[in-house]
């Protein structure tokens, strides 16, 4: 079995719902990231043997194989194939796993894993909402409903279940949300995101052309008192909008190659894929699975949590990374060091390779060796990826 190397990793800066990126068609937005990946490696796009793209809302402008449409929008040769993946919030992390497995097997040498979500133009839940309006029924089949009677697989409910199970108070969650904002502000102001963000041109409300390079979700005026004053999502619960991931528009991607790919491109690798795991668990609590997936991944990799230098654990809701820290006896100082989705946004299918771009560049910026990324996913799933900086 060969190796899989990341030779380029990039993302757009996030855009708020209805915000600075809402004027971009998602295929065109993803195409900008694809173009940046080949430009940064000086690769001939014809060398790309497949593009695997995560996307959750595969309807409307993101329908009919958004991956292929992004390849065409990017101006790549028509010979470059592409396919779209839906593993819910882990879609583009799974795209990375598929890409890595493909080059490790030797079937292909150069593959791009990527993701996109325009939550402004294709709102969350659009496919099931459209199906319901058309009278086409629900994904909750009779047999699923018989197995889980009365259950609606709500991520909000799952977040509250985790908070209750681990004894997380609203004050603790508020402090975590504030910390995410503080870290994102510091990372932006220090230039930590400079090498991972692809600038895209936007037109502002007054008609001015600008290049979007700063994550729009960051609250540069964030203060803890204001966060504490945000209304609860569920009466008697602990989670608020200020401790939940932000709806976001964005695209991201990584170029993955094997030894032959390195020689063909003539580039040095940024990182090596050290380990990949995906697991399934309780679909009701749903969001706790990264805790157990990480335990399995570390065991299979023959590593301890102390050997990992940086962690990227998606901040779908504050209880998720907090439960992950507790469940894995992990060091909070290594967690989401540049902030997370609470501050930076969570563009669903685009978040997997977004977090990987941030992780790879953070490892390089801080001269660290091993990074671990994990993501909670609808249906009680979780991906874990361990990378080694080279």
C-alpha positions in Angstrom: 0.0 0.0 0.0 1.4 3.4 -1.0 1.3 6.7 0.8 -1.1 9.6 0.4 0.3 13.1 0.6 -1.4 16.5 0.7 0.4 19.0 -1.6 -2.1 21.9 -1.5 -4.9 22.9 0.9 -7.1 25.9 0.6 -10.5 27.4 1.5 -12.5 30.5 0.9 -13.1 32.8 3.8 -16.6 32.1 5.1 -19.6 34.2 4.3 -22.7 34.8 6.5 -26.1 33.7 5.3 -27.2 36.4 2.8 -23.7 38.0 3.2 -20.6 38.6 1.2 -20.5 35.3 -0.7 -24.2 35.0 -1.4 -23.8 36.4 -4.9 -21.6 33.4 -5.9 -23.2 30.4 -7.5 -21.8 27.4 -5.5 -20.3 25.7 -8.6 -18.4 28.8 -9.4 -17.3 29.3 -5.8 -16.0 25.7 -5.6 -14.4 26.3 -9.0 -12.3 29.1 -7.5 -10.8 26.7 -5.0 -10.1 24.1 -7.6 -8.3 26.7 -9.7 -6.3 27.8 -6.7 -5.1 24.2 -5.9 -3.7 23.7 -9.3 -2.2 27.2 -9.4 -0.4 26.7 -6.1 1.2 23.5 -7.3 1.7 24.8 -10.9 0.0 21.6 -12.0 -1.5 21.0 -15.4 -5.3 20.5 -14.6 -5.3 17.6 -17.0 -3.2 15.7 -14.5 -6.1 15.7 -12.0 -7.7 12.2 -12.4 -10.8 12.8 -10.3 -12.4 15.5 -8.1 -14.5 14.2 -5.2 -16.6 17.0 -3.6 -18.7 17.0 -0.5 -22.0 18.7 -0.5 -25.0 18.2 1.8 -27.8 20.2 0.1 -27.7 18.5 -3.3 -30.7 20.4 -4.7 -31.2 23.5 -6.8 -27.9 25.1 -7.7 -26.1 22.3 -5.9 -27.9 19.5 -7.8 -26.9 17.3 -10.7 -23.4 16.5 -9.5 -22.1 19.8 -8.2 -18.6 18.4 -8.4 -18.7 18.0 -12.1 -20.3 21.4 -12.5 -17.5 22.9 -10.4 -14.8 21.3 -12.6 -16.4 22.7 -15.7 -16.8 26.1 -14.0 -13.1 26.1 -13.1 -12.2 25.7 -16.8 -10.6 22.3 -16.2 -10.3 20.0 -19.3 -13.5 18.1 -20.0 -11.5 14.9 -19.4 -11.4 15.6 -15.6 -14.2 13.5 -14.0 -15.9 14.4 -10.7 -18.4 13.0 -8.2 -20.3 14.3 -5.3 -20.4 12.9 -1.7 -22.9 13.2 1.1 -21.9 12.1 4.5 -23.6 15.0 6.0 -21.3 17.5 7.8 -18.4 15.1 7.2 -18.9 15.0 3.4 -15.7 16.6 2.3 -13.7 14.9 5.1 -15.0 11.7 3.6 -14.1 13.0 0.1 -10.5 13.3 1.5 -10.7 9.7 2.7 -11.9 8.5 -0.7 -9.2 10.5 -2.4 -6.4 9.2 -0.1 -7.6 5.6 -0.5 -7.6 5.9 -4.3 -4.0 7.2 -4.5 -2.8 4.8 -1.9 -4.1 1.9 -3.9 -2.4 3.2 -7.0 -5.6 3.4 -9.1 -4.9 7.2 -9.5 -2.0 9.5 -8.8 -3.5 12.9 -8.4 -7.0 13.5 -6.9 -8.7 16.6 -5.5 -10.9 16.3 -2.4 -13.1 19.3 -1.9 -16.4 20.6 -0.6 -18.9 23.4 -1.0 -22.1 24.7 0.5 -23.9 27.9 -0.3 -26.3 28.0 2.7 -27.6 31.3 1.4 -28.7 30.0 -2.0 -29.5 26.4 -1.0 -30.8 26.6 2.6 -30.2 23.8 5.1 -32.7 21.0 4.6 -33.7 22.0 1.1 -33.9 18.5 -0.4 -36.2 17.1 2.3 -38.3 20.3 2.3 -38.7 20.2 -1.5 -39.6 16.5 -1.3 -42.2 17.2 1.4 -43.8 20.0 -0.6 -44.0 17.7 -3.6 -45.7 15.0 -1.5 -42.8 12.6 -2.0 -42.6 11.5 1.6 -39.8 11.6 4.3 -36.4 10.0 4.7 -37.9 8.7 8.0 -39.1 5.4 6.5 -41.7 3.2 8.3 -39.0 0.8 9.4 -36.8 3.6 10.8 -39.8 5.0 12.7 -40.6 1.6 14.0 -37.0 1.2 15.3 -37.0 4.8 16.8 -40.7 5.5 17.6 -41.5 9.2 17.9 -37.9 10.3 17.4 -37.0 13.2 15.2 -33.3 13.1 14.5 -32.7 16.7 15.6 -29.1 17.9 16.0 -30.3 20.6 18.4 -31.8 18.0 20.6 -28.6 15.9 20.3 -26.5 18.9 21.5 -28.8 19.3 24.5 -28.5 15.6 25.3 -24.7 15.8 25.3 -24.7 18.9 27.5 -27.0 17.2 30.0 -25.0 13.9 29.9 -21.7 15.6 30.6 -23.1 18.2 33.0 -22.2 21.2 30.9 -23.8 24.4 32.1 -24.8 27.3 29.9 -22.1 29.4 31.5 -19.4 26.9 30.4 -20.8 26.7 26.9 -20.9 30.5 26.7 -17.3 30.7 27.8 -16.4 28.2 25.1 -18.2 30.2 22.5 -16.4 33.4 23.5 -13.1 31.6 23.4 -13.8 30.5 19.8 -14.4 34.1 18.8 -11.2 35.3 20.6 -9.0 32.6 18.9 -10.5 33.4 15.5 -9.9 37.1 16.0 -6.3 36.5 17.1 -5.7 34.1 14.1 -7.0 36.6 11.6 -5.1 39.5 13.0 -1.8 37.6 13.2 -2.1 36.4 9.6 -2.5 32.7 10.6 -5.1 32.1 7.8 -3.1 33.9 5.1 -1.7 30.9 3.3 -5.0 28.9 3.3 -7.6 31.5 2.2 -8.4 31.9 -1.5 -9.6 35.4 -2.1 -12.7 35.7 -4.2 -14.0 38.9 -5.8 -17.4 40.2 -4.5 -19.6 43.2 -5.2 -20.7 45.1 -2.1 -24.1 46.7 -1.6 -22.8 50.0 -3.0 -21.4 48.4 -6.2 -17.8 48.4 -5.0 -15.6 45.5 -6.1 -13.6 43.8 -3.2 -11.7 40.6 -2.6 -13.2 38.6 0.2 -10.4 37.3 2.5 -11.7 37.6 6.1 -14.2 35.2 7.6 -17.5 37.2 7.9 -18.8 35.3 10.9 -16.1 36.5 13.3 -17.5 38.9 15.9 -14.6 41.3 16.3 -16.5 43.1 19.0 -17.4 39.9 20.9 -17.8 40.1 24.6 -18.8 37.5 27.2 -21.7 39.5 28.6 -23.3 39.8 25.2 -22.9 36.0 24.6 -24.4 35.3 28.0 -27.5 37.3 27.0 -28.3 35.3 23.9 -31.6 33.5 24.1 -31.7 29.7 24.6 -32.6 27.6 21.6 -34.6 25.2 23.8 -36.4 26.2 26.9 -34.6 24.8 29.9 -31.6 23.9 27.8 -28.0 25.2 27.7 -27.2 25.9 24.0 -27.8 29.2 22.2 -27.0 30.6 18.8 -23.8 32.0 20.2 -22.6 28.5 21.1 -23.7 26.9 17.8 -22.0 26.8 14.5 -22.9 29.7 12.1 -24.7 29.1 8.9 -22.1 29.8 6.3 -21.3 29.9 2.6 -17.9 28.5 1.6 -15.8 26.1 -0.4 -12.5 24.3 0.3 -10.2 21.6 -1.0 -7.0 19.7 -0.8 -4.9 18.0 -3.5 -3.9 14.5 -2.7 -1.2 12.5 -4.5 1.0 9.4 -4.2 4.7 9.0 -4.9 4.1 9.0 -8.7 1.9 12.1 -8.3 4.7 13.9 -6.4 7.1 13.2 -9.2 4.6 14.2 -11.9 3.9 17.5 -10.2 7.5 18.1 -9.0 6.3 19.4 -5.7 7.1 18.8 -2.0 4.3 17.5 0.2 2.7 19.6 3.0 1.6 16.5 5.0 1.1 12.8 4.9 -2.2 11.1 5.6 -1.3 8.9 8.6 -4.6 7.3 9.5 -8.3 7.4 8.5 -11.3 6.0 10.4 -15.1 6.4 10.1 -17.6 5.0 12.6 -21.3 4.9 13.2 -23.1 5.2 16.5 -26.3 6.4 18.2 -28.3 8.3 15.6 -30.5 10.0 18.3 -27.8 11.7 20.4 -25.9 11.7 17.0 -23.2 14.3 17.8 -21.3 12.3 20.4 -19.8 9.9 18.0 -16.4 11.8 17.5 -15.6 10.8 21.1 -15.7 7.1 20.3 -14.4 7.4 16.7 -11.3 9.1 18.0 -10.7 6.4 20.6 -11.0 3.7 17.8 -8.7 5.7 15.5 -6.0 6.2 18.1 -6.1 2.5 19.0 -5.9 1.4 15.3 -3.1 3.9 14.7 -1.1 2.7 17.7 -1.0 6.3 19.1 -2.0 8.1 22.3 -3.9 11.4 22.4 -0.7 12.9 23.9 1.2 12.3 20.7 -1.2 14.5 18.8 0.0 18.1 18.6 -3.2 19.9 17.3 -6.8 18.9 17.2 -9.6 20.2 14.9 -12.9 19.1 16.3 -15.8 20.7 14.4 -17.8 23.1 16.6 -21.2 22.1 15.4 -22.3 23.0 19.0 -20.2 23.8 22.0 -21.0 20.6 23.8 -19.5 18.5 21.0 -15.8 19.6 21.3 -16.2 19.8 25.1 -17.5 16.3 25.3 -14.6 15.2 23.0 -12.0 16.8 25.2 -13.5 15.1 28.3 -14.0 11.7 26.6 -10.5 11.6 25.3 -8.7 13.2 28.2 -7.3 15.7 25.7 -5.5 19.0 26.2 -7.8 22.0 25.7 -4.7 24.1 24.7 -4.4 22.0 21.5 -8.0 22.3 20.4 -9.2 24.5 17.5 -6.3 26.9 18.1 -7.5 29.3 15.4 -11.1 29.2 16.5 -13.9 27.0 15.1 -17.2 27.0 13.4 -18.9 29.0 16.2 -16.8 31.9 15.0 -15.8 31.0 11.5 -18.9 29.3 10.2 -19.8 25.7 9.2 -20.5 25.4 5.5 -21.8 21.8 6.0 -20.3 19.8 3.0 -17.4 22.3 2.8 -16.3 22.0 6.4 -14.3 18.7 6.2 -11.6 20.0 3.8 -11.9 23.5 5.3 -10.8 22.1 8.7 -8.0 20.1 7.0 -6.7 23.2 5.3 -6.6 25.0 8.6 -5.0 22.0 10.4 -2.3 21.5 7.8 -1.3 25.2 7.8 -1.5 25.4 11.6 0.9 22.5 11.9 3.3 24.2 9.5 3.0 27.6 11.2 3.6 26.2 14.6 6.2 23.6 13.5 4.1 20.7 14.9 4.1 17.1 13.7 0.7 15.4 14.2 -2.8 16.7 13.8 -6.1 15.0 14.3 -9.4 16.1 12.7 -12.9 14.8 13.5 -16.4 15.8 12.7 -19.8 14.9 14.1 -22.3 14.0 11.3 -26.0 13.5 10.9 -27.1 10.0 11.6 -24.6 9.4 14.3 -21.5 9.2 12.1 -18.0 10.5 12.6 -14.8 10.6 10.5 -11.3 10.9 12.0 -8.2 11.8 10.0 -4.7 11.9 11.5 -2.1 13.7 9.4 1.7 14.2 9.8 3.3 17.4 8.7 6.3 16.9 6.4 
